[in-house]
């Protein structure tokens, strides 16, 4: 798992509403299982404030809360479907009313690829892009204005994004690695990938076949101006996201960087080339 860390008041140019001094609050999207649940578990133990567990399915989300409560932890729950803009806005209004803002946002919700999936390739591309990139971007659009000064935003990415980047054409790699790429240019590229798969020309246009990886390219680049992006695994995989979430508010970095194993990684370097890969 990789993470990108944002400085939340730079990428999306919103006017930040006046915040009142309420209890600190951290929120993790897609956190009823897997890495998301592990991050909530760690934050409940280490974060000085409330931790909100979110899930698309209310029953599964509440079951996850009960699981943590059985371990003596006290997360809060709120329904969230990142594919549904209204659901995101209901959550936004809840945070405004209950806390007057948000201190930590972890964008973890995503659709992972299924093995031997009979769904047509272009349909998989459209569905996965809608959740993994568009949904994450919508969450950022609605919730970044709530992030308090010195707050943290962490986007959970994947080494599949790095692999996908390195399997794309040099021209696409250059675009995604550009320090001057705008959010609208990024959105245009993500839309083009989906359209190219529909037209059966994605390979001709320089894309690879790793749909999930391409969506994670988008999530990573979205987080580089400047949330943080990182890579996970299980309960151990929560270590780097939580490390980023709990950095002191006056920490000099990382900001807008790709982080793995609590270390800065140059975006696009293959995972097997990380200094600690063969340690």
C-alpha positions in Angstrom: 0.0 0.0 0.0 1.2 3.5 -0.7 -0.1 6.8 0.6 0.0 10.3 -0.7 -0.3 13.0 1.8 -2.1 16.3 1.1 -1.7 19.7 2.4 -5.4 20.1 2.2 -5.7 23.8 1.5 -3.7 24.0 -1.7 -5.0 21.6 -4.3 -8.7 22.4 -4.2 -9.2 26.1 -4.0 -12.2 26.4 -1.6 -13.0 28.9 1.0 -12.6 27.2 4.3 -15.6 27.8 6.6 -15.1 29.1 10.1 -14.4 26.2 12.5 -15.2 26.0 16.1 -12.9 24.3 18.6 -14.5 20.9 19.0 -13.2 17.4 19.7 -10.6 16.3 17.2 -11.9 13.8 14.7 -10.4 11.4 12.2 -12.4 9.7 9.5 -11.5 6.6 7.3 -13.5 5.8 4.2 -14.3 2.2 3.3 -13.3 1.0 6.8 -15.6 -1.9 7.7 -12.9 -4.4 6.7 -9.3 -4.9 5.6 -6.8 -2.1 5.7 -9.5 0.5 6.5 -10.6 -1.4 9.6 -7.0 -1.9 10.6 -6.4 1.9 10.3 -9.5 2.6 12.4 -8.3 0.0 15.0 -4.9 1.8 15.3 -6.4 5.3 15.3 -8.8 4.3 18.1 -5.8 3.3 20.1 -3.5 6.3 19.3 -5.5 9.3 18.1 -6.5 11.9 20.6 -10.1 12.4 19.5 -13.1 10.6 17.9 -12.6 8.1 15.1 -15.4 7.7 12.5 -15.6 4.3 10.8 -17.6 4.5 7.5 -19.1 1.9 5.2 -21.5 1.8 2.3 -23.5 -0.9 3.9 -24.9 0.1 7.3 -25.3 -3.4 8.7 -21.6 -4.3 7.8 -20.4 -1.0 9.2 -22.2 -1.4 12.5 -20.9 -5.0 12.7 -17.4 -3.7 12.3 -18.0 -1.2 15.1 -19.2 -4.0 17.4 -16.1 -6.0 16.6 -13.9 -3.1 17.7 -16.1 -2.4 20.8 -15.5 -6.0 21.8 -11.8 -5.1 21.9 -12.5 -2.1 24.2 -12.4 0.5 21.5 -15.0 3.2 20.8 -15.3 4.2 17.1 -18.3 6.1 15.8 -20.1 5.0 12.6 -21.5 6.9 9.7 -22.8 5.6 6.4 -20.8 6.6 3.3 -21.0 5.5 -0.3 -18.3 7.4 -2.2 -20.2 6.7 -5.4 -23.1 8.8 -4.2 -22.5 12.5 -4.0 -25.5 13.0 -1.7 -24.1 10.4 0.7 -20.8 12.3 0.8 -22.7 15.6 1.5 -24.7 14.1 4.3 -21.4 13.0 5.9 -20.0 16.5 5.3 -23.0 18.0 7.1 -22.7 15.6 10.0 -19.0 16.6 10.5 -19.9 20.3 10.3 -22.7 19.9 12.9 -20.9 17.5 15.3 -17.3 18.7 15.1 -17.2 22.0 13.1 -14.5 20.5 10.9 -12.2 17.5 10.3 -8.6 16.8 11.5 -7.7 13.6 9.7 -9.1 12.1 6.5 -8.0 8.8 5.2 -9.3 8.0 1.6 -9.2 4.2 1.7 -12.5 3.2 0.0 -11.9 1.4 -3.4 -13.0 -1.5 -5.6 -10.3 -4.2 -5.9 -10.1 -6.3 -9.1 -11.7 -9.8 -9.0 -10.0 -12.8 -10.5 -11.7 -14.4 -13.5 -14.1 -11.5 -13.8 -16.6 -12.1 -16.7 -17.6 -8.5 -16.8 -16.5 -6.8 -20.1 -13.2 -5.0 -19.8 -14.5 -1.6 -20.6 -17.3 -2.0 -18.0 -14.8 -3.0 -15.3 -12.8 0.1 -16.3 -15.8 2.4 -16.0 -17.0 0.9 -12.6 -13.5 0.9 -11.0 -12.7 4.4 -12.2 -16.0 5.7 -10.9 -15.3 4.5 -7.4 -11.5 4.6 -7.0 -10.8 7.9 -8.7 -14.0 9.8 -9.2 -15.4 8.8 -5.8 -12.2 9.7 -4.0 -12.0 13.0 -5.8 -15.6 13.8 -4.8 -14.8 13.1 -1.2 -11.8 15.5 -1.4 -14.0 18.2 -3.0 -16.6 18.0 -0.3 -14.4 17.3 2.8 -11.1 19.1 2.2 -12.7 22.5 2.9 -13.5 21.1 6.4 -9.9 20.1 7.2 -8.6 22.3 10.0 -5.2 24.0 9.8 -2.4 21.5 10.3 -4.9 18.7 9.4 -3.9 15.5 7.5 -5.3 13.9 4.3 -3.9 10.5 3.3 -4.9 8.7 0.1 -4.3 5.0 0.2 -2.8 3.9 -3.1 -1.1 0.6 -4.3 2.0 -0.7 -5.9 -0.3 -1.7 -8.7 -0.4 2.0 -9.6 3.4 2.1 -9.9 3.3 -1.1 -12.1 0.6 0.3 -14.2 2.5 3.6 -14.7 5.6 1.7 -15.8 3.6 -0.3 -18.3 2.1 2.8 -19.9 3.8 4.6 -22.8 6.7 7.1 -22.1 4.4 9.9 -23.2 1.7 9.0 -20.6 4.4 8.4 -17.9 5.7 11.9 -18.6 2.3 13.4 -18.2 1.6 11.6 -14.9 5.0 12.5 -13.5 4.8 16.1 -14.4 5.0 18.5 -11.5 2.7 20.9 -13.3 -0.2 18.6 -14.1 -3.5 20.2 -13.2 -6.4 18.5 -11.6 -8.5 19.0 -14.7 -5.7 17.5 -16.9 -5.7 14.5 -14.6 -9.4 14.1 -14.8 -9.2 14.3 -18.6 -6.6 11.5 -18.7 -8.7 9.3 -16.4 -11.8 9.9 -18.6 -9.7 9.2 -21.7 -8.6 5.8 -20.4 -12.3 4.8 -19.8 -13.3 6.0 -23.3 -10.3 4.3 -24.9 -11.3 1.0 -23.3 -14.8 1.4 -24.6 -13.5 2.0 -28.1 -11.0 -0.9 -27.9 -8.0 1.4 -28.5 -6.5 1.7 -25.0 -3.3 -0.3 -25.8 -2.9 1.7 -29.1 -3.2 4.9 -27.0 -0.4 3.9 -24.7 -2.4 2.5 -21.7 -1.8 -0.9 -20.0 -4.3 -3.5 -19.1 -4.1 -3.0 -15.3 -7.4 -1.2 -14.7 -7.0 -1.1 -10.9 -3.5 0.2 -11.3 -4.5 3.0 -13.7 -7.2 4.2 -11.2 -4.5 4.2 -8.5 -2.3 6.3 -10.7 -5.1 8.9 -10.6 -5.5 8.6 -6.8 -1.7 9.0 -6.4 -1.4 12.1 -8.7 -4.5 13.6 -7.1 -2.8 13.4 -3.8 0.5 15.0 -4.9 -0.6 18.6 -4.5 -0.1 17.8 -1.7 -2.0 15.0 0.4 0.2 11.9 1.1 -0.2 8.6 -0.7 0.8 5.3 0.7 0.8 1.5 0.2 -0.8 -1.1 2.8 -1.3 -4.8 3.7 -3.3 -6.0 6.9 -3.0 -4.8 10.4 0.7 -4.3 9.8 -0.3 -2.4 6.6 -2.1 0.2 8.7 1.2 1.3 10.2 2.3 3.8 7.5 -1.2 5.4 7.2 -1.5 5.8 10.9 2.1 7.1 11.1 1.2 9.8 8.6 -2.1 10.6 10.3 -0.4 11.1 13.7 2.6 13.2 12.6 2.9 16.3 14.7 1.0 19.3 13.2 4.2 21.3 12.7 6.0 18.4 11.0 7.9 19.7 7.9 6.8 16.7 5.8 5.9 14.6 4.0 3.5 16.7 1.9 2.2 15.5 -1.5 4.6 12.6 -1.5 4.5 8.8 -2.1 5.2 6.9 1.1 5.8 3.2 1.7 7.1 1.6 4.9 7.1 5.1 6.5 9.7 6.2 4.0 9.4 8.6 1.0 9.5 6.8 -2.3 10.0 8.5 -5.7 6.8 8.3 -7.6 7.1 5.7 -10.5 10.1 3.7 -9.1 9.2 0.0 -9.3 8.5 -1.6 -5.9 11.3 -4.2 -6.4 13.8 -1.2 -6.6 12.9 0.2 -3.2 16.0 0.2 -1.0 14.4 -2.1 1.6 12.8 -4.5 -0.9 15.5 -7.1 -0.6 16.7 -6.3 2.9 
